[in-house]
Amino acid sequence: MNSEPELINRVAESDLQTIALDDMIREIPLDVFDLKDFLFRGLILKEKDFREALKAYDWSVHKDRVLTVYCSADAIIPMWAYMLVSAYATPQVRHIYFGNKTQAIEQTLVEKIKNNDWNQYSGKRVVIKGCSDQEIPASAYLHVANQLQPFAQSIMYGEPCSTVPIFKRPRIV
């Protein structure tokens, strides 16, 4: 006979709903398109060569993905160059952004948060997961709290075993 009391996982038995923003990031099929690779000597945009390179490029590798376009080289890129990339990419990609990978993840994640159906959290106690193996933009936390507030009974930040209270709906008497 074991005289030790049975351990009960109160977190697992609670009605807490956890939202992991890093899971939302993992769902973003993101490709990066760096104009630097299409510049003469990595510095100069030559219109004829640029147009030929874009025409020869296999745009199907970005089929149904999110594409972010930027230039990592310290070069002057005319505005029409970005528009030309968009003209080639648009028939293939799900969405196109300007900026580096971090900026595209932030924009896509915020858009995803705004378009999510938050009704499933009506009257629920919700924890926005704090620890992640990926960097979560601060704007994502701001937007998820904003979108959840009309629905959730309470919003907390952190891990279910250790949370910081963010919002609690007042009880109606």
C-alpha positions in Angstrom: 0.0 0.0 0.0 1.2 3.4 -0.9 0.5 6.0 1.8 1.5 9.0 -0.3 -1.4 11.1 -1.4 -2.3 11.0 -5.1 -1.0 14.0 -7.1 -3.7 15.9 -8.8 -2.9 18.1 -11.8 -5.2 21.1 -11.2 -4.0 22.8 -14.3 -5.0 19.9 -16.6 -8.4 19.6 -14.8 -9.1 23.4 -15.1 -11.3 25.0 -17.7 -8.4 27.3 -18.9 -8.1 27.7 -22.6 -4.5 28.3 -23.8 -3.7 30.3 -26.9 -0.1 29.8 -28.3 0.8 32.5 -30.7 3.9 30.5 -31.8 1.5 27.9 -33.2 0.0 30.6 -35.3 3.4 31.6 -36.6 4.3 28.0 -37.5 1.1 28.0 -39.7 2.5 30.9 -41.8 4.0 29.5 -45.0 6.6 32.3 -45.5 9.2 32.8 -48.3 11.6 35.7 -48.4 12.5 37.4 -51.8 15.7 39.4 -51.5 16.2 41.8 -54.4 20.0 41.8 -53.7 20.2 38.5 -55.6 19.0 40.3 -58.7 21.4 43.3 -58.7 24.5 43.7 -60.8 27.4 43.0 -58.5 24.9 43.1 -55.6 24.6 46.9 -55.8 23.1 48.2 -59.0 19.7 47.5 -60.5 20.1 47.3 -64.3 16.5 47.5 -65.7 17.0 45.1 -68.7 18.9 42.5 -66.7 16.5 42.8 -63.8 13.5 42.3 -66.1 15.1 39.3 -67.7 16.0 37.7 -64.4 12.5 38.1 -63.0 11.0 36.7 -66.2 13.3 33.6 -66.0 12.7 33.1 -62.3 10.6 30.1 -61.3 7.7 31.9 -59.4 5.9 28.6 -58.8 8.2 27.8 -55.9 6.1 30.4 -54.0 2.8 28.9 -55.0 0.2 29.5 -52.2 2.8 30.9 -49.9 3.2 34.3 -48.2 6.0 36.2 -49.9 7.9 39.1 -48.4 10.1 41.3 -50.6 13.0 43.5 -49.5 16.5 44.3 -50.4 19.3 43.5 -47.9 21.9 45.3 -49.9 22.6 49.0 -49.4 21.4 49.9 -52.8 18.9 52.4 -54.3 15.9 50.4 -55.6 13.4 52.3 -57.7 9.8 51.9 -56.7 8.9 50.3 -60.0 11.2 47.3 -59.2 9.0 46.3 -56.3 5.9 46.7 -58.4 7.5 44.5 -61.1 8.2 41.8 -58.5 4.6 42.0 -57.4 3.4 41.7 -61.0 5.2 38.4 -61.4 4.6 37.0 -57.9 0.9 37.9 -57.4 -0.5 35.1 -59.6 1.4 32.5 -57.5 1.4 33.7 -53.9 -1.3 33.8 -51.2 -0.2 37.2 -50.1 2.7 39.6 -50.6 4.4 42.0 -48.2 7.2 44.5 -48.2 9.8 44.0 -45.5 12.2 41.5 -44.0 11.1 38.2 -42.5 10.5 39.6 -39.0 8.2 42.3 -40.4 6.3 39.9 -42.6 5.7 37.5 -39.7 4.4 40.4 -37.6 2.1 41.7 -40.3 0.8 38.2 -41.1 0.3 37.2 -37.5 -1.6 40.4 -36.7 -3.8 39.9 -39.7 -4.4 36.3 -38.7 -5.4 37.5 -35.2 -7.7 40.1 -36.5 -9.4 37.6 -38.8 -9.7 34.8 -36.3 -13.1 33.8 -34.9 -12.8 34.5 -31.2 -16.4 33.4 -30.4 -15.1 30.0 -29.2 -13.7 31.8 -26.2 -17.0 33.4 -25.1 -17.2 33.2 -21.3 -14.0 31.3 -21.0 -10.9 31.8 -19.0 -8.0 32.3 -21.4 -4.2 32.1 -21.0 -2.1 33.7 -23.7 1.0 31.5 -23.6 4.1 33.4 -22.7 7.1 31.0 -23.3 7.9 30.2 -26.9 10.8 28.9 -28.9 10.1 31.7 -31.4 10.2 35.5 -30.9 6.6 36.7 -30.8 6.1 40.4 -31.8 4.7 42.6 -29.0 2.0 43.8 -31.4 0.6 40.2 -31.5 0.0 40.2 -27.8 -1.6 43.6 -28.0 -4.0 42.5 -30.8 -4.9 39.2 -29.3 -5.9 40.8 -26.0 -7.9 43.4 -27.9 -9.7 40.7 -30.0 -10.4 38.4 -27.0 -11.7 41.0 -24.6 -15.2 41.2 -25.9 -15.6 37.4 -25.5 -13.4 36.1 -22.7 -14.4 36.0 -19.1 -10.8 36.6 -18.2 -7.5 36.9 -20.0 -4.1 36.0 -18.5 -0.6 35.9 -19.7 2.1 33.3 -19.0 1.7 29.6 -18.4 -1.3 27.9 -16.8 0.6 27.2 -13.6 1.8 30.8 -13.3 -0.2 33.6 -14.9 -0.3 37.4 -14.9 -3.9 38.7 -14.9 -4.7 41.0 -17.8 -8.5 41.4 -17.9 -11.4 40.1 -15.9 -15.0 40.7 -16.9 -17.0 42.3 -14.0 -19.6 40.0 -12.6 -23.2 41.2 -13.2 -25.2 41.0 -10.0 
